[in-house]
C-alpha cells in the first residue's frame, strides 16, 4: 500500500485529536457540569502549542462540513468521537488546557502549606463539634465536692475521684461561689473541665487518649486604676462599701483608719463619705479588690479625714497618726516592775495560786497615771477587797487597758481620753501590800503580758521631709475629697 496522502494524514491526526478532546471534555464536564460549544471557539482547530498538529486550511474546513452536519444530528449529551467536527476538536482542546490548569491547582501536593493546615484544622474542629453532645455549668455551693458535682450530672463517681487524685487542689481549694464548666462527648465521657477559682484565674483539664487528664492554668492580667467614689450610709458602713462594688476588706481598711477618730458603730443614716481608692480591674470589670488611699467621712456636721502616707500608715489632714498606737508604760518614765505577768502566781497575801493578769509597777503614792492610748472610759469602780479604785478604758472594739489600786480617779465613765492624758493618781487601795499600780492589757477580753505584747498601730513618726511631703499630698487630696463630698447626690 502506498503512503497516505497529506489530506488523509491530516484527517487521521484530526481524529486522534477528537478522541483526546472527548476524554478530556468528559473530565471537564464532570468537574464543572458545563462544556463550551464549538460555535464559541476561535477559527483555528488546534493550539499552536501542540507541535504535532498543523492549522487546517480553508479547503480542509470545507471538507469537514459534512462531518459537522452529521455531528449536529447526534446526541449532544452523549457525543460519539467519530461524529465530532474539526471545530469541536478546537473547542475541546481549549477545555483540556483549562482542565490541566485546574488539575494543577487542585492537586493536594501543590497546595500551600497553610491551606493544608487550615483544611486539617477545619476537619478536626468539625470532628470535635460532632463529638460534643452535652455541656454543663455549676456554681459551687457549701458542702460541694467535685465528685458530688459531677455525679449529680450523671457521671460515674470514679471520674471525680480520678481528678481529685490527679489534681489535689480540687480537694483543698474548692470554695463556694466558684464556677465549674464541663463537656461530655457522644459516649458520655468527660472531655473538658474548666474551673474558675477566681476571676483572675482559669484552670483547664483535658482528657488524653490514655484516659488521664492534662491541665493548664490561665492567669488573667489585672489593671489597677485610681478612682474617687461617693457613698451614703443607708445601713452599715461595710454594706455601703459593698454597694460601691468594693469588698469587705476595703471597708475594714477604711473603718480601721477612722476608728480612733469616731465610733464607726454610731454612724447615722444620711452620713456621707468619699474615698480615693486604687481599684483592680480585669477586662475592664472591677473585681471588688481595692486599696483605700484616703477617706473623708462627714457625720452630722463633723468631718473626719484619713490619708495614707508613703509608709502605708494613715494620718489625718494635719499629719497626726489616726492609728494612735499605745505607749508601753502608763507613765512618762520607765518604772520598776515589782511583780511581773504570771498566770500561775501565788498571791502574796492570800497564799493562793491564782493568775496575775497584769504587771505591778512600784511607784510612789500619788504618781500621775496616764492613758496608754486614745479611748473611752468604759468603767470607773471600787473594790474594797480586790482591785480598790480602778479604771477600764476601751480602745476600739478589740483592746482594753485596766488601771488598779488607784488613790484618786480624775475621769468619769463615758469620757473620751487621749494617749498620754492624765487619768488618775496611783495609790494603795483595795487588797494591796503597798503603793503600786497594777496595769493590764486585754485583747478581745483576754489578758496579755503588757511588757511583751505586740502593741497595735505603734506610732511611726515621720521625718521633717516626709511630713512636708505628706502635708502637700494631704492638701491636694483633701480638696479633691471635699469637692466630691459636696457634690455627692
Secondary structure, DSSP 8 states (H G I E B T S, - for coil): -----HHHHHHHHHHHHHHHHHHHHHHHHHHHS----GGGS-SSSS-TT-TT-----HHHHHHTHHHHHHHHTS-STT--GGG--HHHHHHHHHHHHHHHHHHHHH-GGGS-HHHHHHHHHHHHHHHHHHHEEEEEEEE--TT--HHHHHHHTT--HHHHHHHHHH-THHHHS--TT-EEEEEEETTS-EEEEEEEEETTEEEEEEE-TTS-EEEEEEE---EEEEEEEEEE-SS-HHHHHHHTT--HHHHHHHHHHHTTTS-GGG--TT-EEEEEEEEEEETTEEEEEEEEEEEEEEETTEEEEEEE-TTS-EE-TTS-BSS----SSSSSS--EEEE--BTT-B-TTT--B--B-SEEEE--TT-EEE-SSSEEEEEEEEETTTTEEEEEEEETTTEEEEEEEEEEE---TT-EE-TT-EEEEEB--SS-SSSBEEEEEEETTEEE-TTTS--TT------HHHHHHHHHHHHHHHHHHHHHHHT--
